[in-house]
Amino acid sequence: MATPARSGKPPRTLYTLLEARGLLEMAMLPAWLPLLQATPRGDGHTVLLVPGFTAGDSTLIGLRAFLQSRGYNVATWGLGQNTGFKLKFSQALEQKVRYLHHRTDRKVSIVGWSLGGVYGYFAAHSAPECVRTVVSLGSPMRFSVERLQVPLVVSALYRYFAHPMGAVAHLSNVRAKVLRSPPPMPSTCVYSSTDGVVPADSAQLDDSVGQHENIWVPGSHLGLGFNPAVMWVLADRLSQPEDDWQRFSPDGILGSIYDRIAGYMRTEIVPAA
């Protein structure tokens, strides 16, 4: 199914105002952990986690702990605070992916939260021979110079931390153009229809070609790294055999419930007014 038409508009104001619910999602994670222990275990390959804009490795504690419990060798980007889509970070991340691949002699999976997903996809395009799969979590994958709309507070933060011209200065870079399509390996965009930072239609890529898929989860943008649905999806996607990619198709009662809700939510993604 191809992605919906991009609205180019920011999320609904209500969703942005409700982003504080991410704290509740974080607080509820321990209650979900016993159920998450039933998710598939991995094969021990390396998973590289990339934090979101203005965040650092400490925000990845939930994802790191969960993926380690599933048997993965988890690494984080180790570059300090993510202060925008910059050449120095993209080059350093590419080199880290190459290093991890060389050290383990196995391909690396990349999981990026928010802007971290943009970095993850860029690294996957830059070093495809080193990457097994890449997953973005609420990442602005379909923003362009012509149609860039985010909440005012996010725009102000980007101008303060990254560049006085805002994200346009980095999106116009010729190196960013590779992000217009999925990379040449299995890839997944995880998005929420109630994301208060990145609109659902902007957090997806065309899934009608190649080994790419867009997967809906409930929840906020700020809570994605502690969201049990995200962890459920990651456990399923990362545990796939390297040369036997299949689209996300959860089974059992939980899978049936998810399919019904996700199918409804996909049809209800409406451009913000």
KOLLOSE-529562 format. One record per residue (C-alpha): residue number from 1; residue in one letter; y, z, x. Coordinates in Angstrom, 3 decimals, always signed. Each point is the difference from the previous one (the first is absolute). Example, Ala and Ser with C-alpha at 12.3 -4.5 7.8 and 13.67 -1.06 7.14 Angstrom:
% KOLLOSE-529562
1  A  -4.500  +7.800  +12.300
2  S  +3.440  -0.660  +1.370
This chain:
% KOLLOSE-529562
1  M  +0.000  +0.000  +0.000
2  A  +3.352  -1.001  +1.496
3  T  +2.801  +2.530  +0.228
4  P  +2.598  +0.250  -2.768
5  A  +3.336  -1.726  +0.464
6  R  +2.286  +1.993  +2.238
7  S  +2.959  +1.502  -1.812
8  G  +2.068  +0.721  +3.109
9  K  +1.232  +3.164  -1.738
10  P  -0.419  +3.637  +1.043
11  P  -2.400  +2.381  -1.783
12  R  +1.027  +1.545  -3.282
13  T  +2.436  +2.871  +0.514
14  L  -2.362  +2.364  -1.822
15  Y  -2.772  -0.670  +2.513
16  T  +2.379  +0.660  +2.889
17  L  +1.198  +3.268  -1.532
18  L  -3.610  +1.100  -0.464
19  E  -0.990  -0.577  +3.648
20  A  -0.016  +3.784  +0.517
21  R  -3.343  -0.044  -1.787
22  G  -1.412  -0.971  +3.376
23  L  +0.174  +3.705  +0.888
24  L  -2.245  +0.778  -2.981
25  E  -2.455  -2.686  +1.079
26  M  -0.069  +1.552  +3.462
27  A  -0.618  +3.473  -1.417
28  M  -2.861  -1.230  -2.197
29  L  -1.869  -1.774  +2.809
30  P  -2.176  +3.030  +0.963
31  A  -1.360  +0.115  -3.552
32  W  -1.131  -3.620  +0.311
33  L  -1.659  +0.342  +3.409
34  P  -3.459  +1.034  -1.311
35  L  -0.158  -3.167  -2.120
36  L  +1.250  -2.138  +2.884
37  Q  -2.930  +1.162  +2.118
38  A  -2.168  -2.276  -2.149
39  T  +1.823  -3.107  +1.256
40  P  -1.742  -2.342  +2.476
41  R  -0.137  +0.988  +3.653
42  G  +1.133  -2.364  +2.707
43  D  -1.683  -1.387  +3.099
44  G  +2.224  +1.772  +2.527
45  H  +2.343  -2.849  +0.853
46  T  +3.653  +0.744  +0.746
47  V  +2.565  +0.184  -2.801
48  L  +3.636  -0.141  +1.102
49  L  +2.501  +1.693  -2.344
50  V  +3.675  -1.039  -0.079
51  P  +2.650  +2.204  -1.680
52  G  +2.736  -1.096  -2.380
53  F  +3.723  -0.379  +0.523
54  T  +1.721  +3.134  +1.436
55  A  -3.447  +1.632  +0.334
56  G  -2.204  +0.858  +2.961
57  D  -3.630  +0.759  +0.716
58  S  +0.202  +3.455  -1.631
59  T  +0.288  -1.593  -3.457
60  L  -3.422  -1.603  +0.491
61  I  -1.851  +3.316  +0.102
62  G  -1.646  -0.512  -3.404
63  L  -1.258  -3.501  +0.730
64  R  -1.086  +0.970  +3.494
65  A  -2.011  +3.020  -1.137
66  F  -1.699  -1.933  -2.793
67  L  -0.935  -3.007  +2.130
68  Q  -1.319  +2.230  +2.766
69  S  -2.173  +1.729  -2.593
70  R  -1.401  -3.429  -0.875
71  G  -1.063  -0.546  +3.600
72  Y  +2.775  -2.209  +1.363
73  N  +1.675  +0.228  +3.373
74  V  +3.606  +0.408  -1.178
75  A  +3.058  -0.825  +2.111
76  T  +3.697  +0.100  -0.889
77  W  +2.762  -2.223  +1.280
78  G  +1.487  +2.625  +2.363
79  L  +3.466  -1.587  +0.133
80  G  +1.961  +2.834  -1.564
81  Q  +2.144  -0.524  -3.080
82  N  -0.231  -3.368  -1.736
83  T  +3.646  -1.069  -0.026
84  G  -0.348  -3.491  -1.435
85  F  -1.717  -3.312  +0.657
86  K  +0.922  -0.497  +3.649
87  L  -1.267  -2.284  +2.733
88  K  -0.740  +2.841  +2.422
89  F  -2.225  +1.767  -2.543
90  S  -1.814  -3.151  -1.100
91  Q  -0.790  -0.928  +3.613
92  A  -1.118  +3.534  +0.873
93  L  -2.273  +0.166  -3.055
94  E  -1.562  -3.360  +0.852
95  Q  -0.737  +1.248  +3.511
96  K  -1.517  +3.196  -1.399
97  V  -2.302  -2.014  -2.248
98  R  -1.087  -2.082  +2.997
99  Y  -0.559  +3.145  +2.069
100  L  -2.106  +1.707  -2.691
101  H  -2.057  -3.168  -0.405
102  H  -0.567  -0.228  +3.753
103  R  -0.825  +3.698  +0.392
104  T  -2.547  +0.144  -2.820
105  D  -1.213  -3.602  +0.184
106  R  +0.262  -0.090  -3.787
107  K  +2.572  -1.433  -2.383
108  V  +2.592  +2.405  -1.391
109  S  +0.930  +0.593  -3.638
110  I  +3.692  +0.644  -0.732
111  V  +1.401  +2.046  -2.890
112  G  +3.785  +0.065  -0.411
113  W  +2.013  +2.048  -2.476
114  S  +3.199  -1.587  -1.354
115  L  +1.808  -1.711  +2.909
116  G  -3.037  +0.910  +2.095
117  G  -1.929  -2.563  -2.016
118  V  +2.462  -2.699  +1.051
119  Y  -0.628  +0.959  +3.623
120  G  -3.745  +0.007  -0.652
121  Y  +0.019  -3.517  -1.412
122  F  +2.210  -1.190  +2.844
123  A  -2.470  +1.393  +2.551
124  A  -2.878  -1.637  -1.872
125  H  +1.739  -3.381  +0.172
126  S  +0.860  +0.525  +3.679
127  A  -3.428  +1.149  +1.207
128  P  -2.503  -1.359  -2.552
129  E  -2.906  +0.106  +2.435
130  C  +0.403  +3.787  +0.241
131  V  +0.344  +0.906  -3.689
132  R  -2.841  +0.568  -2.468
133  T  +2.071  +0.602  -3.139
134  V  +3.541  +1.065  -0.900
135  V  +1.184  +2.052  -2.983
136  S  +3.563  +0.631  -1.160
137  L  +0.964  +2.923  -2.235
138  G  +3.051  -0.707  -2.146
139  S  +1.473  -2.300  +2.644
140  P  +2.903  -2.441  -0.555
141  M  -2.109  -3.073  +0.712
142  R  +1.920  -2.549  -2.078
143  F  +3.614  +0.837  +0.728
144  S  +2.076  -2.826  +1.419
145  V  +3.512  -0.434  +1.282
146  E  +0.971  -1.748  -3.238
147  R  -1.511  +2.554  -2.368
148  L  +0.176  +3.459  +1.497
149  Q  +0.567  +2.857  -2.439
150  V  -0.919  +3.633  +0.618
151  P  +1.391  +3.291  -1.328
152  L  +3.469  +0.725  +1.403
153  V  -1.184  +3.095  +1.856
154  V  -2.686  -2.019  +1.819
155  S  +2.523  -2.696  +0.907
156  A  +2.401  +2.636  +1.357
157  L  -2.736  +1.634  +2.071
158  Y  -1.020  -3.338  +1.472
159  R  +3.579  -0.763  +1.017
160  Y  +0.303  +3.440  +1.589
161  F  -3.299  +0.099  +1.894
162  A  -0.737  -3.658  +0.691
163  H  +2.912  -2.453  -0.121
164  P  +3.541  +0.029  -1.452
165  M  -0.750  -3.291  -1.797
166  G  -3.058  +1.455  -1.664
167  A  -3.506  -1.434  -0.263
168  V  +1.335  -3.563  -0.212
169  A  +0.685  +0.116  +3.737
170  H  -3.695  +0.506  +0.696
171  L  -1.485  -2.099  -2.803
172  S  +1.959  -3.023  +1.220
173  N  -1.708  +0.227  +3.396
174  V  -2.242  -3.001  +0.570
175  R  -2.900  +2.319  +0.901
176  A  +0.097  +1.503  -3.501
177  K  -0.805  -3.336  -1.670
178  V  -3.726  +0.407  +0.677
179  L  -0.007  +2.748  -2.636
180  R  +0.400  -2.484  -2.852
181  S  -3.780  -0.414  -0.278
182  P  -3.112  +2.142  +0.577
183  P  -1.530  +0.094  +3.501
184  P  -3.244  -1.857  +0.863
185  M  -2.240  +3.037  -0.539
186  P  -0.773  +2.145  -3.084
187  S  +3.173  +1.695  -1.220
188  T  +1.088  +2.210  -2.864
189  C  +3.333  +0.913  -1.558
190  V  -0.198  +3.315  -1.876
191  Y  +2.864  +0.404  -2.479
192  S  +1.153  +2.245  -2.844
193  S  +1.707  -1.285  -3.134
194  T  +2.110  +3.205  -0.080
195  D  +1.073  -0.157  +3.651
196  G  +3.607  +1.177  +0.178
197  V  +0.781  -1.603  +3.375
198  V  -1.801  -3.363  +0.209
199  P  -0.473  -1.979  -3.247
200  A  -3.616  -0.811  -0.833
201  D  +0.586  -3.761  +0.061
202  S  +1.535  +0.233  +3.496
203  A  -2.903  +2.066  +1.335
204  Q  -2.535  -2.807  -0.509
205  L  -0.903  -3.294  +1.664
206  D  -1.638  -3.089  -1.468
207  D  -3.657  +0.870  -0.524
208  S  -1.108  -3.407  -1.261
209  V  -1.029  -1.195  +3.464
210  G  -1.832  +1.505  +2.932
211  Q  -1.440  +3.494  +0.263
212  H  +2.954  +1.850  -1.464
213  E  +0.282  +2.278  -3.009
214  N  +2.590  +2.156  -1.744
215  I  -1.257  +3.358  -1.304
216  W  +1.866  +2.172  -2.500
217  V  +0.095  +3.797  +0.247
218  P  +1.924  +2.554  -2.085
219  G  +2.664  +2.157  +1.590
220  S  +3.268  +0.129  +1.898
221  H  +1.099  -1.687  +3.224
222  L  +0.525  +3.236  +1.928
223  G  -3.421  +1.288  -1.037
224  L  -2.093  -3.013  +1.044
225  G  -1.173  +1.651  +3.208
226  F  -1.432  +2.927  -2.006
227  N  -1.138  -1.932  -3.062
228  P  -3.739  +0.438  -0.761
229  A  -0.162  -3.470  -1.578
230  V  +1.343  -1.490  +3.236
231  M  -2.630  +1.874  +2.002
232  W  -2.727  -1.170  -2.372
233  V  +1.139  -3.599  +0.486
234  L  +0.252  +0.373  +3.786
235  A  -3.494  +1.471  +0.264
236  D  -1.376  -2.967  -1.926
237  R  +1.935  -2.690  +1.871
238  L  -0.460  +1.358  +3.522
239  S  -3.740  +0.573  -0.411
240  Q  -0.734  -3.661  -0.702
241  P  -2.196  -1.792  +2.552
242  E  +2.189  -1.922  +2.412
243  D  -1.334  -3.434  -0.950
244  D  -0.719  +0.575  -3.685
245  W  +3.323  +0.403  -1.817
246  Q  -0.115  +0.451  -3.775
247  R  +2.834  +0.575  -2.439
248  F  +0.584  +3.547  -1.205
249  S  -2.393  +0.595  -2.886
250  P  -0.672  +3.714  -0.579
251  D  -3.164  +0.808  -1.913
252  G  -1.155  +2.841  -2.212
253  I  +1.940  +1.796  -2.725
254  L  +2.983  +0.612  +2.276
255  G  +0.077  -3.688  +0.902
256  S  -0.040  -1.035  -3.652
257  I  +2.868  +2.333  -0.833
258  Y  +1.983  -1.244  +2.976
259  D  -0.544  -3.662  -0.910
260  R  +1.292  +0.569  -3.532
261  I  +3.121  +1.849  +1.129
262  A  +0.727  -2.310  +2.937
263  G  -0.403  -3.081  -2.180
264  Y  +2.504  +1.392  -2.483
265  M  +2.490  +1.039  +2.694
266  R  -0.108  -3.427  +1.642
267  T  +1.062  -1.606  -3.255
268  E  +2.748  +2.576  -0.485
269  I  +1.840  -0.628  +3.285
270  V  +3.394  -1.010  -1.355
271  P  +3.066  -0.793  +2.139
272  A  +2.510  +2.849  +0.011
273  A  +2.865  -0.373  -2.373
